[in-house]
């Protein structure tokens, strides 16, 4: 019997094929929606922090990517870095998560001011760490994350989660009898409020989550 998998965000065709070619039954839906917001573009500090692709896309929509030129840009995630590179923006360094980035800035004894391009739902480690170390941080809310808590009418052997917001939106109307496959430790921590059957990707990419799905069901079938 095919394992039934639900993805809480719509996957690309190549990502879908990684599951379908292994014989999985795949259902996918977007459990959150992103609403880009107009930001105050009067001032950008010499150092820029961007923690998601949505921040990049919001700047692009507002025709503000040119404001990143000649700035020192730090980002979270290899895909955020790749998107910035595709837009012609050079990234000084990328990190796996925001806390690691904040710790790096503090360790470098960088006392310059930073502009932080972020969403309305974000973890507080980065701003708290920088402010505790008296580093000026201007947070610009570039997008809103809106829950779209769909109700599923069937059980799944595994559900794919790519952010804490997706976890919250899914469990608003649903339970999970199968495994929760999470993109990183922060997402896994959110899922732990609802289930103990959690598998976390070794690298924070969608493809690595899918690898975990394939390996998990190969060993349990």
Backbone as JSON, one array per atom type, in Angstrom:
{
  "sequence": "XXXXXXXXXXXXXXXXXXXXXXXXXXXXXXXXXXXXXXXXXXXXXXXXXXXXXXXXXXXXXXXXXXXXXXXXXXXXXXXXXXXXXXXXXXXXXXXXXXXXXXXXXXXXXXXXXXXXXXXXXXXXXXXXXXXXXXXXXXXXXXXXXXXXXXXXXXXXXXXXXXXXXXXXXXXXXXXXXXXXXXXXXXXXXXXXXXXXXXXXXXXXXXXXXXXXXXXXXXXXX",
  "N": [[0.84, -1.2, 0.0], [0.56, 2.21, -0.86], [2.28, 4.84, 0.78], [0.68, 7.66, 2.15], [1.14, 11.02, 1.67], [1.11, 14.33, 2.89], [1.79, 17.57, 1.89], [2.33, 20.67, 3.37], [2.73, 22.92, 1.95], [2.67, 23.93, -1.46], [4.58, 22.06, -3.7], [7.41, 22.27, -5.96], [7.47, 21.06, -9.37], [9.65, 19.32, -9.79], [10.26, 18.64, -7.17], [7.92, 17.34, -6.39], [8.12, 15.1, -8.04], [10.2, 13.69, -6.87], [8.96, 12.36, -4.81], [6.72, 11.11, -6.04], [7.91, 9.44, -7.93], [8.94, 7.52, -6.32], [6.78, 6.13, -5.6], [4.97, 7.19, -3.78], [1.83, 8.46, -2.56], [0.67, 11.65, -3.09], [-0.58, 14.57, -1.6], [-1.15, 18.02, -1.72], [-1.18, 21.34, -0.4], [-1.49, 24.85, 0.23], [-0.97, 25.96, 3.36], [-0.49, 28.36, 4.51], [-0.62, 31.84, 3.65], [1.05, 34.48, 1.94], [1.35, 37.91, 2.39], [2.52, 40.66, 0.89], [4.03, 43.62, 2.17], [4.12, 47.18, 2.19], [7.08, 48.92, 2.82], [8.87, 51.28, 4.88], [11.08, 53.04, 3.13], [12.96, 54.96, 3.54], [15.41, 54.86, 4.88], [18.18, 52.75, 4.81], [20.39, 50.84, 6.59], [24.04, 50.33, 6.6], [24.46, 47.59, 6.83], [22.67, 44.68, 6.02], [20.1, 42.42, 6.87], [18.5, 39.53, 5.85], [16.06, 37.13, 6.21], [14.5, 35.33, 4.81], [13.19, 34.05, 1.67], [10.85, 35.35, 1.05], [11.19, 37.93, 2.01], [13.04, 38.93, 0.17], [11.5, 38.8, -2.18], [9.48, 40.6, -1.56], [10.89, 43.03, -1.44], [11.67, 43.13, -4.1], [9.19, 43.38, -5.39], [8.5, 45.91, -4.58], [10.34, 47.35, -5.89], [12.83, 47.78, -4.67], [15.21, 46.48, -4.49], [17.54, 47.6, -5.41], [18.37, 49.12, -3.32], [19.95, 47.54, -1.82], [22.39, 47.47, -2.93], [25.91, 47.88, -2.71], [25.87, 47.38, -0.03], [26.48, 45.47, 2.98], [25.38, 42.34, 2.95], [23.67, 39.95, 4.78], [22.26, 36.71, 5.07], [19.7, 34.2, 5.75], [19.69, 30.84, 5.04], [20.34, 28.77, 2.22], [18.82, 28.92, -0.08], [17.68, 31.43, 0.02], [19.99, 32.91, -0.28], [20.67, 32.09, -2.88], [18.54, 33.12, -4.36], [18.89, 35.87, -3.98], [21.36, 36.14, -5.26], [20.58, 35.52, -7.85], [19.17, 37.79, -8.39], [21.12, 39.59, -8.66], [22.36, 40.48, -6.35], [24.98, 40.61, -4.12], [25.94, 38.4, -1.56], [27.3, 38.58, 1.62], [27.6, 36.59, 3.55], [25.96, 33.51, 4.38], [23.68, 31.84, 6.63], [22.51, 29.02, 8.6], [20.42, 29.47, 10.37], [18.65, 32.12, 12.12], [19.59, 32.68, 14.7], [22.24, 31.72, 14.71], [23.33, 33.5, 12.9], [23.02, 35.92, 14.31], [24.7, 35.41, 16.52], [27.13, 35.27, 15.2], [27.45, 37.92, 14.29], [27.73, 39.25, 16.73], [30.05, 38.01, 17.69], [31.9, 38.96, 15.91], [32.21, 41.43, 16.8], [30.88, 43.54, 15.67], [29.79, 46.7, 15.52], [28.25, 48.28, 13.98], [25.19, 49.62, 12.53], [22.18, 47.8, 11.69], [19.85, 46.86, 9.15], [16.92, 45.03, 9.19], [15.21, 42.89, 7.26], [12.16, 41.44, 7.39], [9.41, 39.19, 8.36], [6.06, 39.46, 9.76], [5.68, 37.45, 11.6], [8.06, 36.1, 13.46], [10.92, 34.59, 14.95], [12.38, 35.59, 18.08], [15.05, 35.53, 18.72], [17.19, 36.68, 17.16], [16.74, 39.62, 17.01], [16.7, 40.08, 19.8], [19.24, 39.2, 20.72], [20.98, 40.94, 19.35], [20.13, 43.45, 20.28], [20.6, 43.16, 23.01], [23.31, 43.3, 22.97], [23.76, 45.87, 22.35], [23.55, 46.66, 19.69], [22.44, 48.47, 16.99], [19.31, 47.97, 15.51], [17.14, 48.05, 12.88], [14.03, 47.08, 12.27], [12.25, 46.05, 9.5], [9.13, 45.33, 8.48], [8.34, 43.31, 5.99], [6.54, 41.55, 4.94], [3.46, 39.79, 5.58], [2.49, 36.87, 7.31], [-0.18, 34.83, 6.77], [-2.5, 32.7, 8.23], [-3.93, 29.81, 6.74], [-5.95, 27.75, 7.5], [-6.71, 24.86, 6.46], [-9.01, 22.11, 6.45], [-8.41, 18.72, 6.56], [-9.74, 15.71, 5.2], [-8.98, 13.14, 5.61], [-6.7, 10.59, 6.84], [-3.12, 10.81, 7.03], [0.0, 9.27, 6.25], [2.3, 10.64, 6.58], [3.21, 14.04, 7.17], [4.41, 17.01, 5.75], [6.29, 19.66, 6.99], [7.33, 23.04, 6.84], [7.82, 25.3, 8.26], [7.32, 26.9, 11.48], [4.89, 28.3, 11.4], [3.39, 26.93, 9.49], [3.03, 24.54, 10.84], [1.38, 25.37, 13.0], [-0.87, 26.29, 11.59], [-1.76, 23.95, 10.29], [-2.41, 22.22, 12.47], [-4.48, 23.58, 13.62], [-6.93, 22.79, 12.64], [-6.67, 20.07, 12.38], [-5.54, 16.71, 13.19], [-2.76, 14.44, 13.72], [-1.87, 11.27, 12.87], [0.21, 10.0, 11.71], [3.67, 10.49, 10.76], [5.53, 13.48, 11.46], [7.31, 15.42, 9.33], [9.94, 17.57, 9.42], [11.48, 20.68, 8.52], [13.5, 21.84, 9.97], [15.06, 22.45, 13.24], [13.62, 24.41, 14.66], [11.07, 24.31, 13.53], [10.5, 21.66, 14.16], [10.39, 21.82, 16.92], [8.04, 23.27, 17.27], [6.22, 21.41, 16.22], [6.42, 19.45, 18.13], [4.68, 20.11, 20.11], [2.36, 18.9, 19.44], [2.73, 16.29, 18.53], [4.71, 13.31, 18.98], [6.04, 11.91, 17.13], [8.37, 12.72, 15.22], [10.41, 13.66, 12.54], [13.37, 15.12, 11.57], [14.88, 17.13, 9.1], [18.25, 16.82, 7.9], [19.52, 18.9, 6.69], [18.39, 22.24, 6.14], [16.4, 22.19, 3.86], [13.83, 21.77, 1.38], [14.2, 19.57, -0.25], [15.81, 17.93, 1.34], [14.03, 17.29, 3.36], [12.29, 15.68, 1.92], [14.02, 13.57, 1.27], [14.3, 12.47, 3.82], [11.7, 11.51, 4.18], [11.55, 9.47, 2.23], [13.59, 7.7, 3.13], [12.62, 7.07, 5.67], [10.21, 5.63, 5.2], [11.2, 3.55, 3.73], [12.53, 2.09, 5.64], [10.53, 1.43, 7.42], [8.58, 0.08, 6.08]],
  "CA": [[0.0, 0.0, 0.0], [1.34, 3.43, -0.94], [2.2, 5.79, 1.89], [0.0, 8.9, 1.76], [1.91, 12.16, 2.17], [0.55, 15.67, 2.71], [2.71, 18.71, 2.0], [1.58, 21.85, 3.81], [2.91, 23.96, 0.94], [2.76, 23.33, -2.79], [5.95, 21.78, -4.1], [7.71, 22.41, -7.38], [7.29, 19.81, -10.11], [10.79, 18.43, -9.53], [10.13, 18.14, -5.79], [6.84, 16.35, -6.42], [8.59, 13.87, -8.7], [11.04, 12.94, -5.93], [8.05, 11.51, -4.06], [5.87, 10.31, -6.93], [8.73, 8.41, -8.57], [9.17, 6.47, -5.32], [5.52, 5.43, -5.37], [4.14, 7.8, -2.74], [0.63, 9.22, -2.92], [0.96, 13.01, -2.6], [-1.58, 15.64, -1.58], [-0.46, 19.25, -1.32], [-1.99, 22.55, -0.3], [-0.82, 25.94, 0.94], [-1.61, 26.2, 4.65], [-0.33, 29.77, 4.84], [-0.53, 32.76, 2.53], [1.97, 35.59, 2.19], [0.86, 39.22, 1.94], [3.63, 41.6, 0.89], [3.7, 44.9, 2.79], [4.95, 48.33, 1.84], [7.95, 49.29, 3.93], [9.47, 52.61, 4.87], [12.36, 52.88, 2.43], [13.75, 56.18, 3.68], [16.76, 54.62, 5.36], [18.72, 51.4, 4.92], [21.72, 50.9, 7.2], [25.07, 49.7, 5.76], [24.37, 46.14, 6.94], [21.31, 44.21, 5.77], [19.8, 41.03, 7.24], [17.28, 39.0, 5.23], [15.96, 35.78, 6.75], [13.68, 34.43, 4.0], [12.97, 34.42, 0.28], [9.72, 36.29, 0.98], [11.74, 39.27, 2.19], [13.62, 39.31, -1.12], [10.41, 39.0, -3.14], [8.79, 41.83, -1.2], [11.73, 44.13, -1.9], [11.6, 43.16, -5.56], [7.88, 43.89, -5.79], [8.49, 47.35, -4.32], [11.46, 47.9, -6.65], [13.78, 48.28, -3.68], [16.43, 45.67, -4.44], [18.71, 48.45, -5.65], [18.81, 49.69, -2.04], [20.91, 46.61, -1.22], [23.68, 47.61, -3.6], [26.98, 48.47, -1.9], [25.63, 47.08, 1.38], [26.92, 44.15, 3.43], [24.12, 41.6, 3.07], [23.69, 38.64, 5.42], [20.94, 36.08, 4.92], [19.49, 32.87, 6.33], [19.26, 29.83, 4.09], [21.03, 28.73, 0.93], [17.9, 29.31, -1.16], [17.6, 32.89, 0.08], [21.23, 33.38, -0.89], [20.61, 31.84, -4.32], [17.59, 34.07, -4.95], [19.56, 37.17, -4.0], [22.37, 36.09, -6.32], [19.85, 35.58, -9.13], [18.72, 39.18, -8.57], [22.31, 40.43, -8.79], [22.77, 40.99, -5.04], [26.05, 39.82, -3.52], [25.74, 38.08, -0.15], [28.56, 38.46, 2.33], [27.63, 35.27, 4.19], [24.64, 33.0, 4.73], [23.67, 31.01, 7.83], [21.39, 28.07, 8.62], [19.3, 30.03, 11.12], [18.84, 33.51, 12.53], [20.4, 32.75, 15.93], [23.64, 31.56, 14.32], [23.71, 34.77, 12.29], [23.16, 36.91, 15.38], [25.9, 35.07, 17.29], [28.28, 35.64, 14.36], [27.59, 39.38, 14.31], [28.25, 39.62, 18.05], [31.43, 37.52, 17.8], [32.74, 39.82, 15.08], [32.24, 42.74, 17.47], [30.39, 44.51, 14.69], [28.94, 47.66, 16.24], [27.5, 49.09, 13.02], [23.75, 49.43, 12.56], [21.66, 46.8, 10.75], [18.45, 46.84, 8.73], [16.45, 43.65, 9.22], [14.04, 42.67, 6.42], [11.57, 40.25, 8.0], [7.97, 39.08, 8.34], [5.41, 39.81, 11.02], [5.87, 36.33, 12.52], [9.48, 35.75, 13.44], [11.47, 34.29, 16.27], [12.93, 36.8, 18.68], [16.46, 35.4, 19.09], [18.09, 37.61, 16.48], [16.65, 41.0, 17.54], [17.05, 40.13, 21.22], [20.69, 39.07, 20.88], [21.64, 42.16, 18.89], [19.8, 44.56, 21.18], [21.31, 42.93, 24.28], [24.7, 43.68, 22.76], [23.75, 47.3, 22.01], [23.69, 46.83, 18.25], [21.23, 49.11, 16.46], [18.61, 47.12, 14.55], [15.9, 48.62, 12.35], [13.23, 45.98, 11.71], [11.28, 46.45, 8.49], [8.2, 44.23, 8.23], [8.17, 43.33, 4.53], [5.43, 40.68, 4.55], [2.65, 39.17, 6.63], [2.13, 35.47, 7.15], [-1.59, 34.65, 7.11], [-2.87, 31.29, 8.32], [-5.0, 29.3, 5.88], [-6.08, 26.45, 8.17], [-7.59, 23.93, 5.77], [-9.34, 20.87, 7.15], [-8.26, 17.53, 5.72], [-10.8, 14.73, 5.47], [-8.43, 11.78, 5.66], [-5.44, 10.44, 7.56], [-1.91, 10.73, 6.22], [1.11, 8.56, 6.88], [3.3, 11.65, 6.88], [2.9, 15.42, 6.79], [5.64, 17.8, 5.59], [6.2, 21.01, 7.56], [8.49, 23.83, 6.45], [7.95, 26.45, 9.16], [6.4, 26.83, 12.62], [3.56, 28.81, 11.02], [2.68, 25.84, 8.82], [2.63, 23.61, 11.91], [0.23, 25.93, 13.72], [-2.03, 26.35, 10.7], [-2.25, 22.59, 10.07], [-3.01, 21.63, 13.67], [-5.66, 24.35, 14.01], [-8.13, 22.04, 12.26], [-6.35, 18.67, 12.09], [-4.64, 15.93, 14.03], [-1.8, 13.68, 12.92], [-1.57, 9.94, 13.38], [1.46, 9.58, 11.09], [4.91, 11.17, 11.15], [5.72, 14.88, 11.08], [8.63, 15.64, 8.73], [10.17, 18.99, 9.64], [12.63, 21.2, 7.78], [14.57, 22.24, 10.89], [14.81, 22.28, 14.67], [12.59, 25.34, 15.11], [9.8, 23.73, 13.1], [10.3, 20.44, 14.94], [9.99, 22.23, 18.28], [6.62, 23.61, 17.19], [5.47, 20.17, 16.01], [6.47, 18.65, 19.36], [3.52, 20.45, 20.94], [1.2, 18.15, 18.96], [3.05, 14.89, 18.23], [6.06, 12.87, 19.35], [6.62, 11.21, 15.98], [8.95, 13.82, 14.45], [11.66, 13.41, 11.82], [13.88, 16.43, 11.19], [15.85, 17.1, 8.0], [19.64, 17.07, 8.29], [19.8, 20.23, 6.15], [17.1, 22.94, 6.06], [15.88, 22.37, 2.51], [12.69, 20.92, 1.08], [14.71, 18.32, -0.8], [16.27, 17.09, 2.45], [12.82, 16.77, 4.02], [11.81, 14.58, 1.07], [14.96, 12.46, 1.48], [13.94, 11.85, 5.09], [10.45, 10.77, 3.95], [11.88, 8.25, 1.48], [14.35, 6.8, 4.0], [11.76, 6.63, 6.78], [9.26, 4.6, 4.78], [11.97, 2.39, 3.29], [12.9, 1.3, 6.81], [9.36, 1.02, 8.2], [7.65, -0.71, 5.27]],
  "C": [[0.88, 1.25, 0.0], [1.17, 4.28, 0.32], [1.59, 7.09, 1.37], [0.68, 10.07, 2.46], [1.15, 13.45, 1.89], [1.67, 16.69, 2.86], [1.91, 19.95, 2.33], [1.93, 23.1, 2.99], [3.07, 23.27, -0.4], [4.22, 23.23, -3.22], [6.15, 22.08, -5.58], [7.54, 21.05, -8.05], [8.42, 18.83, -9.83], [10.74, 17.85, -8.13], [9.02, 17.1, -5.7], [7.33, 15.02, -6.98], [9.49, 13.04, -7.79], [10.2, 11.98, -5.09], [7.26, 10.56, -4.96], [6.65, 9.18, -7.58], [9.09, 7.27, -7.62], [7.87, 5.77, -4.92], [4.64, 6.0, -4.28], [2.89, 8.43, -3.35], [0.76, 10.6, -2.28], [-0.26, 13.91, -2.72], [-0.85, 16.89, -1.11], [-1.42, 20.43, -1.33], [-1.19, 23.59, 0.47], [-1.58, 26.26, 2.22], [-1.32, 27.59, 5.2], [-0.3, 30.57, 3.54], [0.37, 33.93, 2.92], [1.41, 36.87, 1.57], [2.02, 40.21, 2.04], [3.17, 42.97, 1.39], [4.65, 45.99, 2.32], [5.78, 48.73, 3.04], [8.44, 50.72, 3.77], [10.88, 52.49, 4.31], [13.28, 54.08, 2.59], [15.2, 55.88, 4.04], [17.06, 53.13, 5.42], [20.13, 51.53, 5.49], [22.74, 50.15, 6.33], [25.03, 48.17, 5.77], [22.91, 45.7, 6.83], [21.2, 42.75, 6.19], [18.48, 40.65, 6.57], [17.17, 37.52, 5.61], [15.05, 34.86, 5.94], [13.58, 34.95, 2.57], [11.84, 35.44, 0.16], [10.18, 37.74, 1.18], [12.33, 39.81, 0.89], [12.52, 39.65, -2.12], [9.63, 40.27, -2.85], [9.58, 43.05, -1.66], [11.67, 44.27, -3.42], [10.28, 43.77, -6.03], [7.81, 45.41, -5.61], [9.62, 48.08, -5.04], [12.51, 48.53, -5.73], [15.06, 47.45, -3.61], [17.68, 46.51, -4.67], [19.22, 49.09, -4.37], [19.8, 48.77, -1.32], [22.29, 46.71, -1.85], [24.66, 48.35, -2.7], [26.72, 48.35, -0.4], [26.26, 45.72, 1.7], [25.66, 43.36, 3.76], [24.38, 40.23, 3.69], [22.3, 38.02, 5.25], [20.91, 34.72, 5.6], [18.99, 31.95, 5.22], [19.97, 29.93, 2.75], [20.12, 29.18, -0.21], [17.65, 30.81, -1.15], [18.83, 33.49, -0.58], [21.19, 33.23, -2.41], [19.67, 32.83, -5.01], [18.2, 35.46, -5.03], [20.6, 37.22, -5.12], [21.72, 36.2, -7.69], [19.39, 37.0, -9.45], [19.91, 40.14, -8.66], [22.81, 41.03, -7.5], [23.82, 40.06, -4.44], [25.8, 39.64, -2.03], [27.09, 37.89, 0.52], [28.7, 37.08, 2.96], [26.2, 34.83, 4.47], [24.77, 32.0, 5.88], [22.45, 30.11, 7.82], [20.19, 28.62, 9.37], [19.67, 31.41, 11.65], [19.71, 33.63, 13.78], [21.89, 32.63, 15.61], [24.16, 32.85, 13.69], [23.93, 35.83, 13.36], [24.43, 36.67, 16.2], [27.16, 35.46, 16.52], [28.52, 37.14, 14.42], [28.2, 39.83, 15.63], [29.72, 39.21, 18.18], [32.4, 38.36, 16.99], [32.91, 41.21, 15.68], [31.87, 43.86, 16.49], [29.41, 45.45, 15.38], [28.18, 48.58, 15.29], [26.01, 48.77, 13.13], [23.31, 48.48, 11.45], [20.2, 47.11, 10.41], [18.04, 45.39, 8.57], [15.15, 43.56, 8.42], [13.38, 41.36, 6.87], [10.05, 40.24, 7.82], [7.39, 39.42, 9.69], [5.5, 38.7, 12.06], [7.32, 35.88, 12.42], [9.92, 35.43, 14.85], [12.27, 35.49, 16.77], [14.42, 36.71, 18.99], [17.34, 36.48, 18.47], [17.94, 39.04, 17.01], [17.04, 41.09, 19.0], [18.56, 40.1, 21.44], [21.39, 40.37, 20.47], [21.37, 43.33, 19.84], [20.48, 44.41, 22.53], [22.77, 43.33, 24.18], [24.84, 45.09, 22.19], [24.05, 47.56, 20.53], [22.37, 47.36, 17.7], [20.61, 48.22, 15.38], [17.29, 47.78, 14.16], [15.13, 47.51, 11.65], [12.2, 46.54, 10.74], [10.41, 45.24, 8.15], [7.81, 44.27, 6.75], [7.02, 42.44, 4.06], [4.72, 40.15, 5.78], [2.41, 37.71, 6.28], [0.7, 35.29, 7.65], [-1.92, 33.17, 7.13], [-4.02, 30.98, 7.36], [-5.3, 27.88, 6.34], [-7.12, 25.53, 7.53], [-7.86, 22.7, 6.63], [-9.22, 19.7, 6.18], [-9.31, 16.5, 6.15], [-10.29, 13.3, 5.51], [-7.13, 11.79, 6.44], [-4.28, 10.35, 6.58], [-0.83, 9.99, 7.0], [2.24, 9.52, 7.26], [2.85, 13.01, 6.41], [4.2, 16.21, 6.79], [5.41, 19.22, 6.09], [7.48, 21.78, 7.27], [8.66, 25.11, 7.26], [7.03, 26.23, 10.36], [5.0, 27.32, 12.29], [2.74, 27.73, 10.32], [2.22, 24.79, 9.82], [1.36, 24.11, 12.59], [-1.02, 25.93, 12.86], [-2.62, 24.96, 10.49], [-3.0, 22.07, 11.29], [-4.19, 22.44, 14.2], [-6.93, 23.55, 13.75], [-7.9, 20.54, 12.13], [-5.52, 18.04, 13.19], [-3.73, 15.12, 13.13], [-1.53, 12.34, 13.59], [-0.26, 9.41, 12.82], [2.63, 10.4, 11.59], [4.9, 12.62, 10.66], [7.16, 15.04, 10.58], [8.9, 17.14, 8.7], [11.48, 19.45, 9.01], [13.79, 21.6, 8.69], [14.14, 22.13, 12.34], [13.7, 23.19, 15.18], [11.2, 24.82, 14.75], [9.48, 22.47, 13.9], [9.85, 20.77, 16.36], [8.51, 22.6, 18.31], [5.77, 22.35, 17.05], [5.4, 19.33, 17.28], [5.34, 18.98, 20.32], [2.32, 19.56, 20.61], [1.47, 16.67, 18.73], [4.47, 14.58, 18.7], [6.78, 12.2, 18.19], [7.14, 12.25, 14.98], [10.26, 13.38, 13.82], [12.13, 14.75, 11.27], [14.95, 16.29, 10.11], [17.25, 17.43, 8.51], [20.13, 18.42, 7.77], [18.46, 20.93, 5.91], [16.66, 23.25, 4.64], [14.71, 21.42, 2.31], [13.16, 19.56, 0.57], [15.19, 17.38, 0.3], [15.1, 16.53, 3.26], [12.31, 15.55, 3.23], [12.71, 13.36, 1.19], [14.62, 11.71, 2.77], [12.66, 11.02, 4.96], [10.76, 9.42, 3.29], [12.59, 7.25, 2.39], [13.48, 6.23, 5.12], [10.85, 5.49, 6.34], [9.95, 3.39, 4.17], [12.29, 1.48, 4.47], [11.7, 0.79, 7.6], [8.39, 0.15, 7.41], [8.03, -2.19, 5.28]]
}
